[in-house]
Amino acid sequence: MLKTPDVLLFCCVVGAVNALYKQWIPDNNYENKINWDKEAVPCGNDIVQFSAQRQVSVFVETTHAVREMRLPADGEFILNSGAGFYVVSRQEADCGAGVMTQFKDSESHQWFNPALWQAAATLDDLQHVKVLFSVHEESVPCQYDDVVFKASSSFRVDTSSSKSTIPVKSVSVLGRMFDSRSEFSQYLSSHSGRLQFHGSSAVTVGSPGCGDPSGCDCGNSVNHQWICSTVTCATLSCKNPILPVGHCCDVCGAIVTIHYTAAFNLQTYRQRVHHLFLVLPQYKSMQLGMSKVFKSQRLMGIVPFGTLPEIQVVIQDGEEGTQSDTLAWDIVTDARTHGSNLGIIGAEFQASSGSSSNQSRGSAGMVVGVVFGVLIVITLIIVVVVLIHMGIVQVPSLPSLPSLNILRRNTDVGELGGPLDRGFDNPIFDNLNMLPDIPGLCRTETNNSISLTQTGIHFVNPVYDENETDFNA
């Protein structure tokens, strides 16, 4: 397992003045005991074996005695001045009985594994192990970073990714710095280059440094899934873990969001936060990373319409994340108090403990979203009106509806819109002409014996009519 040096907890800078240096941690050095399966450098009584089917480039710093060495089919030794191998004729007293020890396979070391890189603001900080903390996407070299492979070492790295190229500012190998695309491409095609770099993506140099004082986008979001596939997230015990932009795992701590103007300078603000807070005894154990991120904006919280740049400050202080609340409050208070002098128009934070801080000016993203949405609606209305006026778009005419009075004049239509229910047909009384000539039964309308109304046909029964003579009489 790789051993990394203790981290000096510092804040990450998206270099507005100086680019970050990202150094590759693993190496293929013969003298590094973690490169051997017995966790020890071979001595004169041991049999040294390299996998026959693997390609390997090994840096040898000094002279070593061996009993026997089995080499790979394709590989190289890069010998430091005075380094080499020799075979001893007798047993070495301090080497033990001798074992067969094998050089570990380095094929699985991936460029986009955040755990295999360390970052620093300067080369001197790299040498003194003053490394920086940052989110996973920015732990891997960004497009404006200088990549460093240790001078006295060799390596093998898999550069496979979702893209065909991996752009960076420069690459340093064996003490030589490449910032010319043609020169580095020539090195990659050499035997050493093919042994050290392999994979589906080609590393390219020559990208310009960040020229924006407020910071630049790292450019690794396109490989977010590739990066996170190499990360194993730990189990957390805090109340409400939070997920920073560009990170693969939830964290216990706090996220401070800074809204800024054109006068904001990330380098200056980074130094301010470090000198005001991180040097204090209560905050020396904190991990703090600072960078520019682009958060997705949604109209009314639903419709995406763009991104808004913000400064994200990620604070971690262990599994509980309680101390990070205090530091987050201090940073927000300082930003609100002195924001006009720093180019800051708003600041708020959210914490895994459940605490949060909001500011009306910090809701700039929501205000911009609402205004932008209203403008879109107004623009669409104006465009439609103009098109109708020009005759390009025609409004279809609606079919005329029948008048309610006409419906009511139709005696065949009932009050509920259906046909009028007349009961059953009576051929006698439905048709007056069919009535027989029976004495005493008048079918004329003048006698009102039979009457037609809008609701039906009514007739007078002569049997029960008081004006008629009893039938039996």
C-alpha positions in Angstrom: 0.0 0.0 0.0 1.3 3.5 -0.8 2.4 5.6 2.0 1.9 9.3 1.7 3.6 12.0 3.8 1.7 13.8 6.5 -0.4 16.6 5.0 0.2 20.1 6.0 -3.3 21.4 6.1 -3.4 24.3 3.8 -5.9 25.8 1.4 -6.0 25.0 -2.3 -5.4 27.7 -4.8 -6.6 27.8 -8.4 -3.6 29.7 -9.6 -4.3 33.2 -10.7 -0.6 34.1 -10.4 1.2 30.7 -9.9 0.0 27.4 -11.2 -0.2 24.4 -8.9 2.3 21.6 -9.0 0.8 18.1 -9.0 3.4 15.4 -8.1 2.9 11.7 -8.8 3.4 9.7 -5.6 4.2 6.1 -6.7 7.5 5.2 -8.2 9.3 2.1 -9.7 12.5 2.6 -7.7 14.5 -0.5 -6.9 15.3 0.9 -3.4 11.7 1.4 -2.4 10.8 -1.5 -0.2 7.0 -1.1 -0.8 7.7 -2.1 -4.5 8.6 -5.7 -3.4 6.2 -8.4 -2.3 8.3 -9.2 0.7 8.3 -5.5 1.8 12.1 -5.5 1.8 14.8 -4.6 -0.7 16.5 -7.7 -2.0 20.0 -8.6 -0.8 22.8 -10.8 -2.0 21.2 -14.1 -1.0 17.9 -13.4 -2.7 16.5 -14.3 -6.1 15.1 -11.3 -7.8 12.2 -11.8 -10.2 10.3 -9.4 -12.5 7.1 -10.6 -14.1 7.9 -11.9 -17.6 4.7 -10.7 -19.2 4.8 -7.1 -17.8 6.5 -4.0 -19.1 8.5 -2.1 -16.4 10.9 0.8 -16.1 12.9 0.7 -12.9 15.2 3.4 -11.5 18.3 2.1 -9.6 20.0 4.6 -7.4 22.9 2.5 -5.9 24.8 -0.8 -6.3 23.1 -4.0 -5.3 24.2 -7.6 -4.8 21.9 -10.4 -6.0 22.1 -14.2 -6.1 20.0 -14.4 -9.3 17.8 -12.0 -11.4 15.0 -13.0 -13.7 14.1 -10.2 -16.1 10.9 -9.3 -18.0 10.5 -9.6 -21.7 10.3 -5.8 -22.1 11.7 -3.5 -19.5 14.6 -1.2 -18.6 16.8 -0.2 -15.7 17.6 3.5 -15.4 20.9 3.5 -13.6 21.9 6.5 -11.5 25.6 7.4 -11.6 27.6 4.5 -10.0 24.6 2.2 -9.7 24.5 -1.4 -10.9 24.3 -5.1 -9.9 26.8 -7.8 -9.0 26.6 -11.5 -8.1 28.1 -12.6 -4.8 30.2 -15.8 -4.6 29.2 -16.6 -1.1 26.4 -16.1 1.4 26.1 -12.6 2.9 26.1 -12.8 6.7 23.4 -10.2 7.3 21.1 -11.3 4.4 19.5 -14.4 5.9 18.9 -17.7 4.2 17.7 -16.0 1.0 14.2 -15.8 -0.5 12.6 -15.3 -3.9 11.3 -11.8 -4.0 9.2 -10.3 -6.8 8.8 -6.7 -8.0 5.2 -5.6 -7.6 3.0 -5.0 -10.6 2.4 -1.2 -11.3 -0.1 -1.7 -14.2 -3.0 -0.6 -12.0 -1.7 2.8 -11.2 -4.2 5.2 -12.9 -3.6 8.9 -13.7 -7.1 9.7 -12.6 -6.8 8.3 -9.1 -6.8 11.2 -6.7 -4.9 9.2 -4.0 -1.8 9.0 -6.2 -1.2 12.7 -6.5 -0.1 15.5 -4.1 -0.4 19.2 -4.8 1.7 22.2 -3.7 1.9 25.9 -4.5 5.6 25.7 -5.3 8.3 23.2 -6.0 9.9 24.1 -2.7 6.6 23.2 -0.9 6.7 19.8 -2.7 10.2 19.1 -1.3 9.2 20.1 2.2 5.9 18.2 2.0 3.7 21.3 2.3 1.0 19.7 0.3 -2.6 21.0 -0.3 -6.0 19.6 0.3 -8.6 19.8 -2.5 -11.7 18.0 -3.8 -11.2 14.8 -5.9 -11.5 16.4 -9.3 -8.8 18.9 -8.5 -6.5 16.4 -6.8 -5.8 15.1 -10.3 -3.7 17.5 -12.5 -5.9 20.2 -14.0 -5.4 21.7 -17.4 -3.3 24.6 -16.1 -1.1 22.6 -13.7 2.5 21.6 -13.9 2.9 17.8 -13.5 6.0 16.5 -11.7 7.4 13.0 -11.7 10.2 12.9 -9.1 13.6 13.5 -10.7 15.4 10.4 -9.3 12.7 7.9 -10.0 10.8 6.0 -12.7 7.2 5.0 -12.9 4.4 3.5 -14.9 1.0 5.2 -15.2 -2.2 4.3 -17.0 -3.6 7.4 -18.7 -6.9 5.9 -19.9 -9.9 8.2 -19.6 -13.1 9.2 -21.4 -11.3 11.6 -23.6 -8.5 11.1 -26.2 -6.2 13.7 -24.6 -5.2 14.9 -21.2 -4.1 18.6 -21.4 -1.7 20.0 -18.8 0.7 23.0 -18.7 3.9 21.0 -18.4 5.4 17.6 -17.4 8.7 17.0 -15.7 10.3 13.5 -16.1 13.7 12.6 -14.6 14.4 16.2 -13.9 13.6 17.4 -17.5 10.6 19.7 -17.9 8.5 19.5 -21.1 6.3 22.4 -22.1 6.5 22.0 -25.8 4.0 19.7 -27.3 6.2 18.4 -30.1 9.1 17.6 -27.7 7.0 15.8 -25.2 5.3 13.8 -28.0 8.7 12.7 -29.1 9.5 11.6 -25.6 6.3 9.6 -25.4 7.2 7.7 -28.5 10.6 6.8 -27.1 11.2 3.4 -25.4 11.2 5.0 -21.9 8.1 7.0 -22.7 6.2 3.9 -23.8 7.2 2.0 -20.6 6.2 4.9 -18.3 3.0 6.1 -20.0 0.4 3.7 -21.3 -3.4 3.8 -21.8 -6.0 5.1 -24.2 -5.4 8.8 -23.6 -2.4 10.9 -24.6 -1.0 13.5 -22.1 -0.4 16.8 -23.9 1.5 19.8 -22.7 1.5 23.5 -23.6 -1.8 24.6 -22.0 -1.7 28.2 -20.9 -1.8 29.0 -17.2 -4.8 30.5 -15.5 -5.0 34.2 -16.3 -8.3 34.9 -14.4 -7.6 36.6 -11.0 -10.8 34.9 -9.7 -9.5 31.5 -10.6 -10.2 29.0 -13.5 -12.2 25.9 -14.0 -10.1 22.8 -13.5 -11.5 21.0 -16.5 -11.7 17.5 -14.9 -15.5 17.5 -14.6 -15.7 15.6 -17.9 -13.8 12.8 -16.2 -15.8 12.9 -12.9 -17.1 9.4 -13.2 -13.7 8.1 -14.2 -12.1 9.7 -11.2 -14.8 8.6 -8.7 -14.5 5.0 -9.9 -11.1 4.9 -8.2 -12.4 6.3 -4.9 -13.8 4.4 -2.0 -16.0 6.5 0.3 -15.7 6.1 4.0 -18.7 5.6 6.4 -19.5 8.9 8.1 -21.0 9.5 11.5 -22.0 13.1 11.2 -25.7 14.2 11.2 -26.1 15.5 7.6 -23.1 14.7 5.4 -22.6 17.2 2.6 -21.3 16.8 -1.0 -18.9 19.5 -2.3 -18.9 20.2 -6.1 -16.1 18.2 -7.7 -15.9 15.7 -4.8 -16.9 12.0 -5.1 -17.9 11.4 -1.5 -20.0 13.1 1.2 -17.9 14.8 3.9 -18.4 15.8 7.5 -17.7 19.5 7.8 -18.9 22.7 6.1 -19.1 24.3 2.7 -18.7 28.1 2.4 -20.0 29.7 -0.8 -18.5 33.1 -1.8 -20.2 35.3 -4.4 -17.8 37.7 -6.0 -17.3 40.6 -8.4 -14.7 41.3 -11.0 -12.5 42.9 -8.3 -12.1 39.5 -6.5 -8.7 37.9 -6.4 -8.5 34.3 -5.3 -4.8 34.3 -4.6 -5.2 37.3 -2.2 -8.2 35.8 -0.5 -6.5 32.5 -0.1 -3.7 34.2 1.7 -6.1 36.2 3.9 -8.0 33.1 5.0 -4.7 31.3 5.8 -3.2 34.2 7.9 -6.4 35.1 9.7 -7.7 31.6 10.6 -5.6 28.6 9.7 -2.6 29.7 11.8 -4.8 29.8 14.9 -4.3 26.9 17.3 -8.0 25.8 17.3 -7.9 25.5 13.5 -4.6 23.8 12.9 -6.2 20.4 12.5 -8.6 21.6 9.8 -8.5 20.6 6.2 -9.5 23.5 3.9 -9.8 23.5 0.1 -10.7 26.6 -2.0 -11.5 26.8 -5.7 -13.8 28.2 -8.3 -16.7 26.0 -9.2 -19.7 26.3 -11.6 -23.0 25.5 -10.0 -26.0 24.6 -12.2 -28.8 27.2 -12.1 -32.5 26.2 -12.4 -35.4 28.4 -13.1 -37.9 28.2 -10.2 -35.8 25.3 -9.0 -36.8 23.1 -11.9 -35.7 24.2 -15.4 -31.9 24.3 -15.9 -30.7 27.4 -17.8 -27.0 27.7 -17.2 -24.2 27.8 -14.6 -23.0 30.4 -12.1 -19.4 30.7 -11.0 -18.8 30.7 -7.3 -15.9 30.3 -4.9 -16.3 27.0 -2.9 -14.5 26.6 0.4 -14.6 23.1 1.7 -13.8 22.6 5.4 -13.2 19.2 7.1 -12.3 18.4 10.6 -12.8 14.7 11.0 -15.9 12.5 11.3 -18.0 14.7 13.5 -17.5 18.0 11.7 -18.4 20.2 14.6 -15.4 22.4 14.7 -15.8 23.3 11.0 -19.0 25.2 11.9 -17.1 27.7 13.9 -14.5 28.2 11.2 -17.2 28.6 8.6 -19.0 31.2 10.7 -15.7 33.1 11.1 -15.1 33.1 7.3 -18.6 34.2 6.5 -18.5 37.0 9.1 -15.2 38.3 7.7 -16.5 38.1 4.2 -19.7 40.1 5.1 -17.8 42.6 7.1 -14.9 43.3 4.7 -16.5 42.1 1.4 -16.6 45.5 -0.2 -12.8 45.7 0.0 -12.4 42.1 -1.2 -14.8 42.0 -4.2 -17.2 39.8 -2.3 -21.0 40.5 -2.6 -22.3 37.6 -0.6 -21.3 34.6 1.6 -23.2 31.7 3.2 -22.4 28.2 4.4 -24.0 24.9 5.1 -22.7 22.3 7.6 -23.1 18.6 8.2 -24.2 19.4 11.7 -27.3 21.0 10.3 -26.2 24.6 10.8 -26.4 27.1 7.9 -26.1 30.7 7.2 -28.0 32.7 4.5 -27.7 36.2 3.2 -30.0 38.0 0.9 -27.2 39.0 -1.4 -26.0 35.5 -1.3 -29.2 34.5 -3.2 -27.9 36.2 -6.3 -28.2 33.0 -8.3 -31.9 32.7 -7.5 -32.5 36.4 -8.4 -30.6 36.0 -11.7 -32.6 32.9 -12.5 -36.0 34.5 -11.9 -35.1 37.7 -13.9 -33.7 35.5 -16.7 -36.9 33.5 -16.8 -39.1 36.5 -16.9 -37.1 38.0 -19.8 -37.4 34.7 -21.8 -41.2 34.7 -21.4 -41.5 38.4 -22.4 -39.3 37.8 -25.4 -41.4 34.8 -26.5 -44.6 36.8 -26.3 -43.1 39.7 -28.4 -41.9 37.2 -31.0 -45.3 35.6 -31.3 -47.1 38.9 -31.6 -44.7 40.1 -34.4 -45.0 36.9 -36.3 -48.8 37.1 -36.2 -48.7 40.7 -37.3 -46.5 39.8 -40.2 -48.8 37.0 -41.3 -46.2 34.3 -40.8 -48.2 32.8 -38.0 -52.0 32.6 -38.4 -54.3 32.2 -35.5 -57.0 29.5 -36.4 -60.6 30.7 -36.2 -62.8 29.0 -33.6 -66.0 27.2 -34.9 -69.2 29.1 -34.0 -71.3 27.6 -31.2 -75.1 27.3 -31.6 -77.2 29.8 -29.6 -78.8 28.6 -26.5 -82.1 30.1 -27.6 -82.1 28.1 -30.8 -81.6 24.9 -28.7 -84.5 25.9 -26.5 -86.8 26.5 -29.6 -86.3 22.9 -30.7 -89.2 21.1 -29.1 -87.4 17.8 -29.6 -84.7 18.7 -27.2 -85.1 18.3 -23.5 -83.9 20.4 -20.6 -80.8 18.3 -20.2 -79.8 18.3 -23.8 -81.3 14.9 -24.8 -84.4 14.2 -26.8 -87.8 14.9 -25.2 -89.2 11.8 -23.6 -92.8 11.4 -24.8 -93.4 8.1 -23.1 -95.0 5.7 -25.7 -96.5 6.3 -29.0 -100.4 6.5 -29.2 -101.6 6.4 -32.8 -105.0 7.8 -31.8 -104.0 10.8 -29.8 -100.6 11.6 -31.4 -102.5 12.1 -34.7 -105.7 14.0 -34.4 -106.8 13.0 -37.9 -107.0 9.4 -36.9 -109.6 10.0 -34.1 -112.9 8.2 -35.0 -116.1 10.2 -35.2 -117.6 9.2 -31.8 -120.5 11.2 -30.5 -119.7 13.2 -27.5 -116.0 13.1 -28.0 -114.8 16.2 -29.6 -111.5 16.3 -31.3 -111.6 19.9 -32.2 -109.2 22.3 -30.5 -112.1 24.8 -30.0 -113.8 22.5 -27.6 -110.5 21.9 -25.7 -111.3 18.2 -25.6 -107.8 17.6 -27.0 -105.0 20.0 -26.5 -101.4 20.1 -27.7 -98.8 21.6 -25.4 -95.0 21.8 -25.4 -94.8 19.0 -22.9 -97.2 16.6 -24.5 -100.8 15.8 -25.7 -103.7 16.1 -23.2 -107.3 15.0 -23.7 -110.6 15.0 -21.8 -112.1 11.7 -20.7 -115.9 12.0 -21.3 -116.7 9.4 -18.7 -115.4 11.7 -15.9 -116.3 15.0 -17.4 -119.0 16.6 -15.2 -120.5 18.4 -18.2 -121.2 15.3 -20.1 -124.3 13.0 -19.8 -123.9 9.7 -18.0 -123.1 7.1 -20.6 -125.7 4.7 -19.1 -128.4 7.3 -19.3 
